[in-house]
């Protein structure tokens, strides 16, 4: 099931890149408070856990619809996290 594997990779890459962007921001702005940036990292990790748990849910009736909803949620939450990074 390549679609499932690709979706897991997408979740990992997107949220990993967001966390990396926060770390880069923290390194380039050492004089600024990191409480907001740490919150973004915590939110990204929480989002990862939630999405992977949904991926592993075996009770979904329509697999394609289930995976499409996970992909849409990843896109929505990823954009929100990126907007938070840009607001720092």
N, CA and C atoms as a LAMMPS dump frame, in Angstrom:
ITEM: TIMESTEP
0
ITEM: NUMBER OF ATOMS
264
ITEM: BOX BOUNDS ff ff ff
-5.0000000000000000e+02 5.0000000000000000e+02
-5.0000000000000000e+02 5.0000000000000000e+02
-5.0000000000000000e+02 5.0000000000000000e+02
ITEM: ATOMS id mol type element x y z
1 1 1 N 0.844 -1.175 0
2 1 2 C 0 0 0
3 1 3 C 0.894 1.245 0
4 2 1 N 1.297 1.668 -1.185
5 2 2 C 2.233 2.783 -1.33
6 2 3 C 1.643 4.097 -0.829
7 3 1 N 0.354 4.292 -0.989
8 3 2 C -0.27 5.537 -0.573
9 3 3 C -0.121 5.749 0.931
10 4 1 N -0.283 4.719 1.683
11 4 2 C -0.149 4.788 3.139
12 4 3 C 1.289 5.147 3.518
13 5 1 N 2.235 4.503 2.88
14 5 2 C 3.651 4.759 3.146
15 5 3 C 4.015 6.195 2.772
16 6 1 N 3.541 6.657 1.628
17 6 2 C 3.829 8.022 1.184
18 6 3 C 3.216 9.052 2.122
19 7 1 N 2.03 8.785 2.617
20 7 2 C 1.384 9.717 3.541
21 7 3 C 2.156 9.802 4.856
22 8 1 N 2.634 8.666 5.349
23 8 2 C 3.441 8.681 6.57
24 8 3 C 4.728 9.474 6.353
25 9 1 N 5.345 9.313 5.187
26 9 2 C 6.549 10.08 4.869
27 9 3 C 6.235 11.566 4.793
28 10 1 N 5.107 11.915 4.181
29 10 2 C 4.716 13.324 4.089
30 10 3 C 4.527 13.936 5.472
31 11 1 N 3.864 13.208 6.352
32 11 2 C 3.659 13.693 7.721
33 11 3 C 5.015 13.936 8.382
34 12 1 N 5.899 12.981 8.26
35 12 2 C 7.214 13.085 8.878
36 12 3 C 8.016 14.255 8.305
37 13 1 N 8.034 14.384 6.978
38 13 2 C 8.833 15.435 6.34
39 13 3 C 8.278 16.824 6.634
40 14 1 N 6.976 16.996 6.515
41 14 2 C 6.372 18.319 6.701
42 14 3 C 6.592 18.804 8.13
43 15 1 N 6.263 17.973 9.096
44 15 2 C 6.396 18.395 10.483
45 15 3 C 7.865 18.477 10.903
46 16 1 N 8.7 17.623 10.351
47 16 2 C 10.137 17.707 10.61
48 16 3 C 10.731 18.998 10.078
49 17 1 N 10.311 19.402 8.878
50 17 2 C 10.789 20.66 8.304
51 17 3 C 10.319 21.861 9.12
52 18 1 N 9.115 21.791 9.646
53 18 2 C 8.598 22.885 10.479
54 18 3 C 9.43 23.003 11.757
55 19 1 N 9.73 21.888 12.381
56 19 2 C 10.551 21.911 13.598
57 19 3 C 11.947 22.436 13.278
58 20 1 N 12.498 22.013 12.157
59 20 2 C 13.818 22.494 11.741
60 20 3 C 13.805 23.999 11.5
61 21 1 N 12.739 24.512 10.904
62 21 2 C 12.623 25.95 10.665
63 21 3 C 12.591 26.722 11.986
64 22 1 N 11.938 26.169 12.982
65 22 2 C 11.897 26.816 14.299
66 22 3 C 13.292 26.836 14.918
67 23 1 N 14.006 25.726 14.816
68 23 2 C 15.37 25.685 15.358
69 23 3 C 16.274 26.7 14.66
70 24 1 N 16.126 26.828 13.359
71 24 2 C 16.913 27.816 12.613
72 24 3 C 16.564 29.224 13.081
73 25 1 N 15.274 29.489 13.291
74 25 2 C 14.863 30.8 13.787
75 25 3 C 15.486 31.069 15.15
76 26 1 N 15.476 30.061 16.015
77 26 2 C 16.05 30.237 17.346
78 26 3 C 17.549 30.517 17.276
79 27 1 N 18.248 29.849 16.36
80 27 2 C 19.687 30.07 16.232
81 27 3 C 20.007 31.445 15.655
82 28 1 N 19.181 31.931 14.771
83 28 2 C 19.441 33.23 14.154
84 28 3 C 18.928 34.39 14.994
85 29 1 N 18.128 34.103 16.01
86 29 2 C 17.593 35.134 16.902
87 29 3 C 17.851 34.753 18.361
88 30 1 N 19.124 34.692 18.764
89 30 2 C 19.42 34.225 20.131
90 30 3 C 18.965 35.188 21.223
91 31 1 N 18.734 36.445 20.867
92 31 2 C 18.35 37.428 21.872
93 31 3 C 16.85 37.465 22.132
94 32 1 N 16.068 36.773 21.341
95 32 2 C 14.611 36.79 21.501
96 32 3 C 14.143 35.641 22.395
97 33 1 N 12.979 35.828 22.995
98 33 2 C 12.381 34.823 23.881
99 33 3 C 11.935 33.613 23.056
100 34 1 N 12.189 32.427 23.563
101 34 2 C 11.893 31.208 22.805
102 34 3 C 10.631 30.492 23.281
103 35 1 N 9.839 31.117 24.114
104 35 2 C 8.635 30.446 24.605
105 35 3 C 7.641 30.169 23.482
106 36 1 N 7.469 31.129 22.584
107 36 2 C 6.536 30.927 21.461
108 36 3 C 7.07 29.877 20.493
109 37 1 N 8.368 29.899 20.251
110 37 2 C 8.938 28.921 19.32
111 37 3 C 8.886 27.512 19.908
112 38 1 N 9.092 27.387 21.205
113 38 2 C 8.982 26.077 21.854
114 38 3 C 7.543 25.562 21.785
115 39 1 N 6.58 26.467 21.879
116 39 2 C 5.162 26.093 21.756
117 39 3 C 4.876 25.555 20.353
118 40 1 N 5.478 26.172 19.339
119 40 2 C 5.285 25.694 17.959
120 40 3 C 5.846 24.282 17.812
121 41 1 N 7.008 24.032 18.398
122 41 2 C 7.606 22.691 18.333
123 41 3 C 6.702 21.683 19.044
124 42 1 N 6.194 22.05 20.206
125 42 2 C 5.289 21.157 20.936
126 42 3 C 4.027 20.864 20.127
127 43 1 N 3.49 21.897 19.463
128 43 2 C 2.302 21.707 18.624
129 43 3 C 2.601 20.789 17.441
130 44 1 N 3.781 20.924 16.849
131 44 2 C 4.156 20.077 15.721
132 44 3 C 4.278 18.619 16.163
133 45 1 N 4.867 18.394 17.32
134 45 2 C 5.01 17.026 17.831
135 45 3 C 3.641 16.443 18.164
136 46 1 N 2.781 17.248 18.756
137 46 2 C 1.434 16.784 19.076
138 46 3 C 0.659 16.455 17.796
139 47 1 N 0.79 17.3 16.785
140 47 2 C 0.134 17.056 15.495
141 47 3 C 0.643 15.755 14.884
142 48 1 N 1.951 15.526 14.951
143 48 2 C 2.535 14.287 14.447
144 48 3 C 1.907 13.085 15.138
145 49 1 N 1.848 13.13 16.455
146 49 2 C 1.287 12.005 17.215
147 49 3 C -0.169 11.737 16.842
148 50 1 N -0.944 12.808 16.703
149 50 2 C -2.365 12.664 16.371
150 50 3 C -2.53 12.067 14.975
151 51 1 N -1.77 12.583 14.006
152 51 2 C -1.922 12.107 12.628
153 51 3 C -1.447 10.665 12.468
154 52 1 N -0.371 10.295 13.131
155 52 2 C 0.102 8.908 13.057
156 52 3 C -0.904 7.978 13.725
157 53 1 N -1.506 8.413 14.805
158 53 2 C -2.54 7.593 15.462
159 53 3 C -3.724 7.393 14.518
160 54 1 N -4.099 8.431 13.791
161 54 2 C -5.188 8.296 12.815
162 54 3 C -4.783 7.382 11.668
163 55 1 N -3.508 7.438 11.282
164 55 2 C -3.031 6.55 10.21
165 55 3 C -3.153 5.089 10.637
166 56 1 N -2.892 4.815 11.893
167 56 2 C -2.896 3.439 12.394
168 56 3 C -4.275 2.952 12.806
169 57 1 N -5.289 3.793 12.642
170 57 2 C -6.657 3.413 12.981
171 57 3 C -7.171 2.428 11.931
172 58 1 N -7.459 1.222 12.345
173 58 2 C -7.898 0.163 11.424
174 58 3 C -9.413 0.101 11.258
175 59 1 N -10.149 0.943 11.982
176 59 2 C -11.6 0.853 11.952
177 59 3 C -12.25 1.696 10.866
178 60 1 N -11.47 2.396 10.064
179 60 2 C -12.034 3.264 9.027
180 60 3 C -12.737 2.417 7.961
181 61 1 N -13.932 2.824 7.591
182 61 2 C -14.704 2.096 6.578
183 61 3 C -14.12 2.321 5.179
184 62 1 N -14.027 3.577 4.781
185 62 2 C -13.525 3.937 3.457
186 62 3 C -12.092 4.434 3.614
187 63 1 N -11.127 3.58 3.264
188 63 2 C -9.712 3.901 3.474
189 63 3 C -9.288 5.138 2.684
190 64 1 N -9.723 5.245 1.45
191 64 2 C -9.311 6.371 0.609
192 64 3 C -9.794 7.701 1.2
193 65 1 N -11.041 7.726 1.623
194 65 2 C -11.603 8.937 2.223
195 65 3 C -10.889 9.253 3.536
196 66 1 N -10.591 8.22 4.299
197 66 2 C -9.897 8.383 5.58
198 66 3 C -8.511 9.001 5.365
199 67 1 N -7.752 8.474 4.412
200 67 2 C -6.413 8.996 4.144
201 67 3 C -6.462 10.392 3.542
202 68 1 N -7.459 10.673 2.728
203 68 2 C -7.597 12.026 2.174
204 68 3 C -7.901 13.037 3.276
205 69 1 N -8.682 12.637 4.26
206 69 2 C -8.978 13.551 5.368
207 69 3 C -7.723 13.791 6.212
208 70 1 N -6.892 12.771 6.376
209 70 2 C -5.632 12.937 7.108
210 70 3 C -4.704 13.876 6.346
211 71 1 N -4.629 13.7 5.031
212 71 2 C -3.785 14.574 4.202
213 71 3 C -4.27 16.024 4.289
214 72 1 N -5.582 16.235 4.266
215 72 2 C -6.139 17.59 4.369
216 72 3 C -5.839 18.191 5.739
217 73 1 N -5.935 17.379 6.777
218 73 2 C -5.64 17.864 8.128
219 73 3 C -4.161 18.225 8.261
220 74 1 N -3.285 17.425 7.656
221 74 2 C -1.856 17.729 7.664
222 74 3 C -1.596 19.07 6.984
223 75 1 N -2.227 19.292 5.857
224 75 2 C -2.037 20.544 5.132
225 75 3 C -2.542 21.733 5.955
226 76 1 N -3.711 21.584 6.559
227 76 2 C -4.301 22.669 7.351
228 76 3 C -3.433 23.012 8.566
229 77 1 N -3.059 21.995 9.326
230 77 2 C -2.275 22.236 10.537
231 77 3 C -0.857 22.68 10.198
232 78 1 N -0.313 22.16 9.107
233 78 2 C 1.014 22.581 8.671
234 78 3 C 1.037 24.055 8.307
235 79 1 N 0.008 24.521 7.612
236 79 2 C -0.071 25.942 7.259
237 79 3 C -0.204 26.824 8.49
238 80 1 N -0.979 26.363 9.465
239 80 2 C -1.131 27.142 10.697
240 80 3 C 0.216 27.269 11.426
241 81 1 N 0.957 26.164 11.483
242 81 2 C 2.263 26.188 12.152
243 81 3 C 3.239 27.093 11.401
244 82 1 N 3.2 27.053 10.082
245 82 2 C 4.078 27.91 9.285
246 82 3 C 3.724 29.372 9.486
247 83 1 N 2.437 29.658 9.562
248 83 2 C 2.013 31.038 9.837
249 83 3 C 2.508 31.506 11.202
250 84 1 N 2.501 30.605 12.182
251 84 2 C 3.008 30.958 13.51
252 84 3 C 4.514 31.232 13.463
253 85 1 N 5.234 30.457 12.671
254 85 2 C 6.68 30.692 12.524
255 85 3 C 6.915 32.049 11.883
256 86 1 N 6.152 32.366 10.858
257 86 2 C 6.321 33.648 10.176
258 86 3 C 5.979 34.818 11.077
259 87 1 N 5.1 34.594 12.062
260 87 2 C 4.714 35.667 12.971
261 87 3 C 5.756 35.921 14.056
262 88 1 N 6.703 34.985 14.21
263 88 2 C 7.738 35.201 15.219
264 88 3 C 8.547 36.381 14.803
